[in-house]
């Protein structure tokens, strides 16, 4: 059996940190736990010079052996359960046994000064150090950055070990970052991304045997709102005419992007498109798009304008838009559009898909038609695409056209 004095934090042994132990019943989960708690420990100062403290605490499920505790609360209906007299007596008997054990554990804790708890030795590892090591498992720079950024935040906020990386710590870290959201230093979506990364890290940590009480941590973590994601822009038919005539430093970037404007493809889908995916049926060219976001394939009949941007045909396994990567498209779009005389601070690769939605809507088609063409599974996604278009279309309307006078 392991004891908490096997590792230390800030020169204070874990064994000496736990001063009290209480039996705690979670009615939502129908679970009894030992709740260990210690005196707050000074951990340094924050960036403003304020003293920081950490209160050591830990919850460990109580094993009741063959006896089961009758549930007293229905978490679905959110009401207390009326137990029978026999069930009440059964629970009361277990309550008495647990309280006796609580008194014994508390006395042992005061005498020994040691919390006699079995611990996974991996739990003594630093979370930040593990995150840095985990980031190195990935080759993509953006993915590595996601975990190294989180590692730096964790290290700065107390630098916990895995046994300290509980819901209380995570909620405190989120609250600290939320201050930056309120101060306008980061966006709500950035905070949400960090929250989702932490949830994923917890799943990996569970698989690698780094944490205990995985379900409790998930249940006790405070939810973080997604926030409003900035919607990109779109191009009108007149602007598409300008772009069609404008020269781009990479001809393939121009053709791939304008193809997306007239088909609604994501740029990643366009770059994966092969000539074998395009065929002629009844005198019309159509393409089969596989590996879409919803894991389904879709057949799209190509409009004449989209066909214009197809390069010379190759073999069935040849890429249609060859020699360019996602990064190449992303890095060239803004410069090309602005050099064409269309002012845009940033042109996103997804703006081609948004442009397709706008063209369909401006042509008088319903939101459901736009949704079907873009292969959205939810009409709300389509409406989000069209929100800016609706506003611009309204601004361009004349009041007499909207509300014509009586004859």
C-alpha positions, 0 to 999 in steps of 0.5 A, a space after each residue: 500500500 502506498 502512502 501520501 508521503 511518497 511525494 511532496 509539493 512545495 517542501 510540504 509532504 502530502 502526508 502532513 497536508 491532510 488534517 480531516 476526513 469526512 464521510 460524504 454522500 453524493 445523492 445525485 450519484 448515490 455514492 459515499 466517499 471519504 473526503 480528505 481535506 488539509 490546511 491551505 498551503 502557501 504556493 507563492 504570489 500571482 502576477 499582481 503580487 497577491 499571495 496564493 494558497 492551495 487547499 489539499 483535498 481528495 475524494 475516494 469512493 467508499 466500498 460498501 462490499 455486498 451492501 448497496 445503499 438505496 438511492 434517495 434521490 432521482 436525478 432525472 426527475 430531480 425529486 427525493 425518493 420515498 423509501 419504504 420503512 425497510 429501505 430506510 432502516 437498511 440505509 440507517 444501518 449503513 450510515 451508522 457503520 460509515 460514521 463509526 469508520 469515519 471516527 476511526 479514520 479521523 483518529 488515525 489521521 490525527 495520531 499518525 499524521 498520515 492519510 492511509 490511502 492507496 495511491 497510483 504512483 503515476 499520480 505524482 507526475 507533473 501534469 505540465 511535464 506530461 503535457 509537454 511530452 504528449 505534445 511531442 507525440 504529434 508532428 503537426 505544429 498547430 496540434 503541438 501548440 495546443 498542448 504546449 500552450 495548455 501546459 504553460 497555463 497549468 504550470 503557471 497556475 499552481 503546477 499540479 501533480 496528477 492527483 491534484 488535477 481534479 475538478 476544483 483545480 480545473 474550475 479554478 484554472 477556467 475561472 482564471 482564464 475567464 478573467 482574461 475573457 472579461 478583460 478582452 485579452 482572449 475570446 470566449 471561443 479560446 476559453 472553450 477550446 481550452 476546456 475541450 482540450 482539458 476534457 480530451 486530456 482527461 480521457 487520455 490520462 485515464 487510459 494511461 492510468 494517471 488519474 482516478 475518479 475520472 467520472 467525478 471530475 467530468 461531473 463536477 467540472 463547470 461547463 464553459 459556453 462556446 461563445 460566438 464564433 466569428 462568421 467570415 465573409 462572402 462575395 457577391 456575383 459582381 465581386 466574383 466577376 472581378 475575381 474571375 478576371 483578376 490574376 492570382 500568384 497561384 493559378 491553382 489557388 484561384 481555380 480551387 477557391 472559385 470552384 468552391 464558390 460555385 459548388 459549396 465545397 470546403 477547400 479541404 474537400 476540393 483539394 482531395 477531389 480526384 478525377 475519378 470522382 467526376 463523371 458525365 451523366 446525361 450530358 452533365 458533369 457531376 462529382 461524388 464528394 466522399 469523406 464529408 464532415 457528416 461522414 456521408 458522400 454526396 453527389 453534386 451536379 456541377 454548374 457551368 461556372 464551376 466547370 470553367 475552373 476545372 484544370 485539364 483532366 488527368 487519370 482517375 487517381 490524379 488530384 484535380 487541384 494538384 500542387 497546392 496545400 491548404 496552407 498555400 490557399 490560406 496564405 494567398 487568398 487575402 493578397 489576391 482578393 485585395 490586389 483585385 481591388 476588393 477590400 478585405 482584412 482577411 479572406 478565409 478558406 471557408 468564404 468560398 462555401 459561404 459565397 455559395 450559400 449567398 448566391 443560392 439565397 440571392 437567387 431566391 431559393 429557400 433556406 432548406 434548398 441552401 441547407 440541402 446543397 451544402 449538405 448541412 444536417 441542421 438548419 441552424 448552421 445554414 442560417 448562421 451562414 446567411 445571417 450576414 447576407 440577410 443583413 446586407 441584402 436588407 440594407 440594399 433594399 429600397 423601402 418602396 420595394 419592401 412596402 409598395 404604395 397602394 394603386 
